[in-house]
Amino acid sequence: MRRLAAVDAAAVRLGLYPGQKATAAAALVPELTVAEAEPAAEAAALQALTDWCVRFSPAVAADPPDGLFLDVEGLAHLWGGEAALMADFRTRLAANGIGVRLGLADTAGAAWALAHFAADGALVAPGAAAAALAGLPPAALRWPPDAAAQAERLGLGTLEQIFALPRGPFAKRFGAEALLRLDQALGRAGEALAFRRPPTPWVARLAFAEPISAPEDLTRVCADITRALCARLEAGGWGARRFELAFHRLDGRAETLSVGLSRLARDPARLARLFAPKLETVDPGFGIEAVTLAAGEDEALSARQGRLDAEAEAAVEEGLGPLVDRLANRLGAARVWTAAARASHVPERAVARRTPLGGFTGWDAEIPRPLRLFRRPHPIEAMAPVPDDPPVQFRWRGQLHRVRRAEGPERTAEEWWTRPLDEASPVRVRDYYQVEDQDGRRFWVFRAGLYEAGQPAKWWLHGVFG
């Protein structure tokens, strides 16, 4: 059955409404003009609008099919107040041909109710949601249609009447979901919103009287906004490991740059140096009208106290730390790492990648390992007494090595818990030996599998000492 998905203001005045049968609408308005609904295109447009709204708040959540939630707490002062923020938001959307109804409150449920059922642009002070919602219909609580219709049939035409109902009978008659929506609107229960980006309180914004596009202007505003945000971080005693810089163009597109840090930081000069090489990739289009900077992965960071050995500590913070950050942002974080020991009996699995400045955990000194461990063991031709003696000589890469000293064996078995039990096999047992050849070079070799009479042993070279 074909139904109306949406109607404009003129259609509303003629008595049409969303959900109405298309045949009934055509009977009421013979000259009705209709267009096919495009849910996929509308969803994509809503997502694009969500990304565009990052110029107003880093915490934006879509409310399909036609709504948006913006968390603007702590941001209104950047526009001169909440009313000015809403006015600027409305003006920019109108310039792009997008109509909007706005509501602002201290809960998402109350803001939704104001935007849909109160006067356009309603702004409610914190703690005043109950009074502001009192005259609205039950549907303002985002109830299921059947619950809202039932409330109106019972004579509950306004939320003020619903607020006065006892909670027990209310939940029994209208259901737990209706009670939850009521509590969310009044701030008695929390509500989880799926933000497009993780929300953060650490945001700075710069708007320009005239659009900018010159490279030197981008460099200057990058330095200015990093100073502004880092000053707030320092005043609050916080630092961050990730910063996202967005240049908002006149055409609504945002050019976004991000940098990651190995340690918590709030040094504006250091951040500006990390962003500097990436500014060349920014396409200003017809001009950039605003820039925002958001900090993520933030944690408390106390001020560093001066110490007698401060110079040794500064060598890491001012030398190695910034170097690691520059390499990670230029080459990619996955390509800058340090090795650390991991609890495993299999040598190939005994090393793991860690963050560069996370510290190195060494191996057990009583179980020495070669300085150079091959990614994969190299097959060798070896001659050895049996069953548990080390080789007396072996050939590797065409060169014969006669064993002068040897130590071992050190037996390792497969980690059976990493594979099905029916795949366990004695072939994966290894007997490792440390051997020294006639020239004093030391190698780490092993025999694969248990000794079997009449079967040739398979020998491998896995690493080199020194």
N, C-alpha and C positions, 0 to 999 in steps of 0.2 A: 504494500500500500504506500502510495506517495503522500508524504506529509511535508508541511512547511518546516524547514530547519531554522530559519531566521526571518525576521520581518523588519522593515524600516519604519520610521516614525509615521509616514503617510499611511502605511498599511495598518498600523496600530489604530490610527484615527478612524479607519474604515471597519474596525472590528475584527481584524485578523490577528492571529497569535501563533507562536511556534508550537508545533505538534498538531496543528489543525490539518484535516484532510485536504489535499490539493483540490479535489472535486468540490468540496464544500466552499473553499475559498474562491474558486472560480465562479461558483454560483452567486456568491455575494458580490464579487467584483469581476464582472465579465472582462473588463479591460486589464486584468491583472497581468503584470509582467513577472516572469519567473526565470531563474537561472539555476542550473544544476549545482547542488552542493558539492564541494570538494574537500572532504575531511582531511585528506593527506596534505593538500596544499595549505589548508588553514593551520594544521599542526606545525608544519614547517615555518609558516609565517609567525606563529606564536613563539616558536623557538628562536627565530631571528630577532624578534622584538625583545625576548628575554636577554639575549646577548647585548642588544643595544642599550638596555636599561642599566648596564653596568656603570655607565657614566653617572648615575644617580646613587647606586648602591651596589656593593659587591655581592650582596645576598639577595638574589632574585629567584623566585620560584614560580613556575607556570601553574595556572589553575585552569586546565582545559574545561571547555573548549575555547573560552574567550576571556580569561582573566589572568591577572598577574598579582603576586604578592611581593612587595618590596619592604625589606627591613631597613628603615631609615633611622633607627635609634642612634643618636650620637653624630648624625650627619647633617641635620637640618641647619646647623650654624654655618655650614659652607655656602648656603643660599640666603642666609639672613633670616631664617625661621622656617617653620613647617608650611605656613601658608605660601611663602615665596617659593619654596621647593615645589609644592603642588602646582602653582601657577606656571612655573617654568616647564614642568613636566607636561602640562596640558598644552602649552603653547607649542612646544616642539613636536608633539604628536599631531596637533592640528595642522602644522605646517607641512606634514607628510600625508595629510588627508585621512588621519585616523581619529575617529571620535572616541571619547573616553568618559567614563563616570568614575569619580574618585571618592574615597573615604579613608580617613586616617584615624586609627585608634590604637590602644595599647595591646590589643589581641588581634590575631588574624581573623577570628570569627566575627568580632565586632566590626572590623574594617570591611569585611565582605558584606555584612548586613547594611552598613551605611552606604557603600558604593552601589548596592543593588536596589535599596528600598527607601533610603533617606534622601534629603536634598543633595544634589550633586555638589561635591566639594566639602561635605561635612567633616569637621575636625573636632575630635573629642579629647578632652584632657585626660591624663592617666587617672584611673579610678572612677571615671564618670560614665563608663559604658552602660551600666544598668539604666541610668536615667535617660541616656541618649537613645537606647533601643526600646524604651517602654512603649512607644506608640507604633512600633512597626508590627507587621503581621507575622504569624508563626513561620512562614516560609523563609523569613530573614535568618533563621537559625540553620539553614542548609539541611533541613529535615527532608526525609524521603517524602515524595508527593502524597502518599497515602496518609502518613502521620500528620502532615500539615492540613490536609483536607478534613481529617477526623477532628482535629482541634477546632477548626472553624465550624463544623457541624455541631460541636458541643457548646458553641457560643463563645469560644476563646478567640476573639478577633485580634487581640493585641498581645504583645509579649509581657506587658505589665500584668495582665491577668494570669499568664503562665508563670511568671516569677513568683506569684503568691501561692501557687499550689504546693502542697506537701510533697517531698521528694519520693517517699515510698509509693503512694498511689499514682504519682506522676509516672514513675518508671514502669509500674505495672501496666498502666494503660497505654503509654506511648512507646515503651521499649527503652533498652539501655542506650541505643545509639542516639535517640533524641535527647536523653538526659546528658550524654557526653557532649553533644553539640552545644547544649545550654551552658554547661560548665566551661567549655572552651571559650565561648563568647564572653563570659563574665570573668575569665581569668582564673577560675577555680581548678582547671585541668590544663595540662600542657597539650600542645599540638605540634606534631612533627611535620615540617615542610621539606620537600625535596628541592633544595636550592640547586640552581644550575652550577654554582661554584660554592666551595665551602665558605660559610660566613666568617668574617673577621672584623673585630672592632678597630683594627689598625689600618685606616684608609686616609689618604690625603688627596686633595683635588685642587687643581688650578684651572681657572677659566680665563679666557683672553677677550679683551675688547674687540680685537681684530684677529682673524685667523692667521696662523703662522705656518710656514712651510720650509723656511731656509734651514739647512743643516746646523748652522751655528745657533739658531733659535731652539732647535730640538735639544742640542747639547746643553744649552743654558737652562731650559725648563726642567730637563732631567736632573741637573744639579740642584735646582731650587726645590723641586718636590721631594727629592731624597733627603735634603736638609730638613724640610718641614716634617716629614714622617718620622725620621730618626730622632728629632727633638721630642716628639710625642712619646716615642718608645723609651727614650732615656728618662723622661719625666715620670713615666709609669713604672720604670724598672724592668722593662721587657726587652727581649731581643727576638729575632726571627731567623729562619733558615731559608726562606723562600720569599721572593719579592716579584710582583707582577706589575709591569708598567704598561698602561694602555693609552694610546693616542686616539682621541675621538674625532673623526673627520666630519666635515660638513654634510657629507652624504649619508651619515648614520653608521658608517663602518668603523670598527675599532681595530687599530693596528696594535697588537699585543706582543710584548717582550717579557721574558721571565728569566730570572737568574736564581741559582741555588747556591747555598753556602754549606761548607763542611761543619762549621760551628755557628752557634748563635752570634749574631752581630747586629750592630746598629750604627756603623760608621758610614756617614753619607759619602765621604770621598771614596771609600772603597767600593761602595755600591755604584757610584757614578762611573768609576773605572771599568766595572764589570759590564755595565750597560753600554758604554761608549762604542765598542766594536759592533754591537747589534743595531745601533741607531742607523747605520747605513742601509739596513734592510727595510726601514720604515718608508712606506709610500704615503706622502701627505695628501695626495689627491688634489682637490681644490682648496685645501687648507684644513688645519686642525684647530678646533674651537675649544677643546678642553683636554686635560690630561689627568689621569688618576694613577695612584700607586697604592697597592694593597700588600700587606705583609701576611704571610702564612707560616704555619708550623712554628708558632710563637710560644715562647716560654719565658718565665721570669729569669732575668739576668741582672745580678747585682753588680754594682760598680766594682772594678778591680782595685784592690788595695795595694799600695806600694810596698815592696819588700826589698830586702837587701840583695836577693838574687833576681831582681826584676829583669835584668838584661838577658839572662838565660831564658826566662819565660817569654820575653818579647820576641826572641828569635823564632819561636814557633808561631806566635800570634801575628807578627808583622812580616815574617818571611815565608815559612812553609805554608801557613794557612791561606794567605792571599794567593800564593802560587798554585795551590791545589784548586782553589776556587776558579782561577783564570783558566786552568787546564780543563776542569770539569765543564765549565760553561762554553768553552771553545770546542772541545772534542766530544763532549757528552759525558754525563755522570757515570754511565756504565763502563767507560773506558779508563777511568782513573780509580784505582783501588790498591789495596795492600793485601798481602797474604797473611793468613792466620791459621794456626793449627785447629783441626776439628777432630773430635773423638771418633776415630774409625780405625779398624784393623787393616783395611785395604789402603795401601799407600796412595793410590790415585785419588781416593776420597778423603784423605787425611788433611787436605789443604782446602780452605774456603776463602772466598773474596770478602773483604771487609772494607768499610769506609776508610779513606786514606789516613785520617787522623784519629781513628778509633782505637789505636794501640795494637800492638802485635802480641799474640799469645803463642809462645814457643812450644816446641815439643819437649817431651820428657828427656832430660839430659842423660838419663841412664839407658835410653834406647836411642842411640845416635842414628841420624838419617843423613843421606848424602846431601851435599850442598846443591847439587844439580840433579833434580829428579826428572827423568824424561816423561813427556806427556803419555807416551805409550812405550812399554818395554820393547827393547830391541832383541831379536832372536840371535843367539850365538851358537857356535859349535864348540862343545866342551867335552873334556875327557876327565872322568872322575871315578874313583873307587866307589863301591856301593856297600850298604844302602844309604848311609847318612854322611858320607865324606864330602868335603868341598872339592871342586875341580882342581886338577893339577895343572891344567892349561886350558885356554879357550881362544878362539879366533873371533875377532870382532872387526868388521869393516876391512876384512882382508889381512889384518895384522894379527900375528900370533903373540899371545901374552902367557908367559910361564908364571905360575903362582908361586910366590916365595913364602908368603904368610897368609893365613886364613883364620876367620873366626865365625862360629855359627854351629849349627843352624838356628835360625829364628823362624819358627813355624807360624804361619798365618792361615786362617781359613776364611771362606767367603762369609759375608754377612747374610745369614740365612733369612733374617727377618725382612730383608729388602726384596725377596723374591718368593714365589710359591715354594712350599716345602718339597713338592715332587720334582723341582728343578735342581735341588741340591745335588752336588756331585763331588767326589774326591778329586776330580781333575782340577778343581779350583783351589786346592790346597797348595801352598807355596812354602818352600824351605829356602830362606834367605841366608846368604853368606857375605861377609865383608872380606874381600881378598885384596892382596897387594902383589903387583907383578914385579919382574926383575928390575924395572926402572924406578920402583918406589911409588908408582901410581896405584891409587886405591879405587876399587869398583864395588858396586853392590849388585850381586847376581843372585838368581834364584832358580831352583828346579821346580817345574810345574807338575803337580800331581804326586801321588804316592808312588813309591818304588814298586815296580812289578817285574819279576824275573822274566827275562826274555824279551822285555819291551824296552826300546831305546828311550832314554830320558830326554826331556825337552828342557833346555836351559835358555835363560833370558838375562839380559843386562838391563837393570832398571835405573841406575843412577851412578854418578861419579862423585867421589869425595875430593874436595880441593880442586 
